[in-house]
C-alpha cells in the first residue's frame, strides 16, 4: 500500500510525523489502549508507560505533556466534559484521536479524515463523543480528584 499523506506539513517532512495522529485499526488501537491501562506488557514496559502518561514538560511550560501524549493543555477539552485530569490522549491533524482514562479504565478511539474530500473540523464531534463514552461507562467522575495528573497504578 502506497500513497501520499494528506497533512501538508507531514508531506513536507517526508510523510512521517507524530502530529498526524494515530494510525491503525480500531482493534489494534484498543489493544494498545488496554496495554496502557494495564501498565505494560507486550510492546511497552511499565517504565515507558510512565514516561508517556506522566508530565514530562519542563516546569516553566504551561502545556503538560507526556512523551507523545497530551495530559493538560488547550487540547484537553477534546475528551469531553467528564474525563478528568489524569486521563491522557493523542490527537492528529486529520481528526483522529485516542483518549484514555485510567480512573474509569475506559478509552475513546476516533478514526476520521477531516481533510477528505473537502476539509472540515471534528473538534466538536470529538468532545461530544468523549462525553458520551464517559457517560456510558457508568463511572462516577465526581469522585475523582482533579489535581494529580498521573492516576495510573504504575504512577502512584
C-alpha positions as CSV (number, residue, x, y, z in Angstrom):
1,X,0.0,0.0,0.0
2,X,1.4,3.4,-1.0
3,X,0.0,6.8,-1.2
4,X,0.5,10.5,-0.3
5,X,-0.2,11.7,3.2
6,X,-3.0,14.3,3.4
7,X,-1.3,16.5,6.0
8,X,0.7,19.1,4.1
9,X,3.2,19.6,7.0
10,X,3.8,15.9,7.3
11,X,4.2,15.6,3.5
12,X,7.0,18.2,3.7
13,X,8.6,16.1,6.4
14,X,8.7,13.1,4.1
15,X,5.4,11.6,5.1
16,X,6.2,10.6,8.7
17,X,5.4,12.9,11.7
18,X,4.0,12.5,15.2
19,X,1.4,15.2,14.9
20,X,-0.5,13.4,12.2
21,X,-2.4,11.3,14.7
22,X,-2.9,7.7,15.4
23,X,-2.9,5.1,12.7
24,X,-4.1,1.5,12.8
25,X,-7.2,-0.5,13.1
26,X,-9.7,0.0,15.9
27,X,-8.9,-3.5,17.2
28,X,-5.1,-2.8,17.3
29,X,-5.6,0.6,18.9
30,X,-8.0,-1.0,21.5
31,X,-5.2,-3.5,22.3
32,X,-2.8,-0.6,22.6
33,X,-5.1,1.3,25.0
34,X,-5.6,-1.8,27.1
35,X,-1.8,-2.3,27.3
36,X,-1.5,1.3,28.6
37,X,-4.3,0.8,31.1
38,X,-2.8,-2.5,32.3
39,X,0.6,-0.9,32.9
40,X,2.6,-2.6,30.2
41,X,3.2,-5.9,28.7
42,X,3.7,-6.8,25.1
43,X,5.4,-3.9,23.4
44,X,6.0,-1.4,26.2
45,X,7.4,-1.8,29.8
46,X,5.8,-0.1,32.8
47,X,8.7,2.5,32.9
48,X,7.9,3.5,29.3
49,X,4.2,3.9,30.0
50,X,5.1,6.1,33.0
51,X,7.1,8.4,30.7
52,X,4.3,8.8,28.2
53,X,1.5,9.2,30.7
54,X,3.1,11.5,33.3
55,X,4.1,15.1,32.8
56,X,7.5,15.4,31.1
57,X,7.2,19.0,30.1
58,X,9.6,21.5,31.8
59,X,8.1,23.2,34.8
60,X,8.1,26.6,33.1
61,X,5.9,25.3,30.2
62,X,2.1,25.7,30.7
63,X,1.2,22.8,28.5
64,X,1.5,19.4,30.3
65,X,2.5,16.6,28.1
66,X,4.0,13.1,28.5
67,X,6.2,11.7,25.7
68,X,3.7,11.6,22.9
69,X,0.5,12.2,24.9
70,X,-1.4,15.3,25.9
71,X,-2.1,15.4,29.6
72,X,-3.3,19.0,30.3
73,X,-3.2,21.7,27.5
74,X,-5.6,23.7,25.4
75,X,-6.4,20.4,23.7
76,X,-7.5,18.8,27.0
77,X,-11.2,19.8,26.3
78,X,-11.2,17.3,23.4
79,X,-12.0,14.2,25.6
80,X,-15.3,15.9,26.6
81,X,-16.8,17.2,29.8
82,X,-16.2,14.2,32.1
83,X,-12.8,12.6,31.7
84,X,-10.6,14.2,34.4
85,X,-7.0,15.3,34.6
86,X,-5.1,12.1,34.8
87,X,-6.5,11.0,31.6
88,X,-4.3,11.3,28.5
89,X,-4.5,11.2,24.8
90,X,-3.2,12.0,21.4
91,X,-4.9,13.8,18.6
92,X,-4.0,14.4,15.0
93,X,-4.3,16.8,12.2
94,X,-6.7,14.6,10.2
95,X,-9.1,14.4,13.2
96,X,-8.1,11.0,14.6
97,X,-7.8,10.7,18.4
98,X,-7.4,8.3,21.2
99,X,-8.1,9.3,24.8
100,X,-7.5,7.0,27.8
101,X,-8.8,7.4,31.3
102,X,-7.2,5.2,33.9
103,X,-9.7,6.2,36.7
104,X,-12.6,4.7,34.8
105,X,-10.4,2.2,32.9
106,X,-12.0,3.4,29.6
107,X,-10.9,4.8,26.3
108,X,-12.2,6.5,23.2
109,X,-10.8,5.8,19.8
110,X,-12.0,8.1,17.0
111,X,-10.7,7.4,13.5
112,X,-11.5,10.1,10.9
113,X,-10.2,12.0,8.0
114,X,-11.5,15.6,8.3
115,X,-9.4,16.6,5.3
116,X,-11.1,14.3,2.8
117,X,-12.6,15.2,0.5
118,X,-13.0,19.0,1.3
119,X,-11.6,19.6,4.8
120,X,-13.6,20.3,7.9
121,X,-13.4,20.4,11.7
122,X,-14.2,17.5,14.0
123,X,-13.3,19.1,17.4
124,X,-16.9,19.5,18.5
125,X,-17.7,15.9,17.4
126,X,-14.6,14.7,19.4
127,X,-15.9,16.5,22.5
128,X,-19.4,15.1,22.2
129,X,-18.1,11.6,21.6
130,X,-15.8,11.7,24.6
131,X,-18.7,12.9,26.8
132,X,-21.0,10.2,25.5
133,X,-18.4,7.5,26.1
134,X,-17.6,8.7,29.6
135,X,-21.3,8.7,30.5
136,X,-21.7,5.2,29.0
137,X,-19.1,3.8,31.4
138,X,-21.4,4.5,34.3
139,X,-18.4,5.7,36.3
140,X,-19.0,8.5,38.9
141,X,-16.4,11.1,37.7
142,X,-17.5,13.4,40.5
143,X,-15.5,11.2,42.9
144,X,-12.2,11.9,41.1
145,X,-9.8,14.4,42.5
146,X,-8.9,16.9,39.8
147,X,-5.3,17.8,40.9
148,X,-2.9,14.9,40.3
149,X,-2.0,14.2,36.7
150,X,-0.9,10.6,36.6
151,X,-3.6,8.4,38.2
152,X,-2.5,5.1,36.9
153,X,-1.5,2.2,39.1
154,X,2.1,2.4,38.0
155,X,2.5,6.2,38.7
156,X,1.4,6.0,42.4
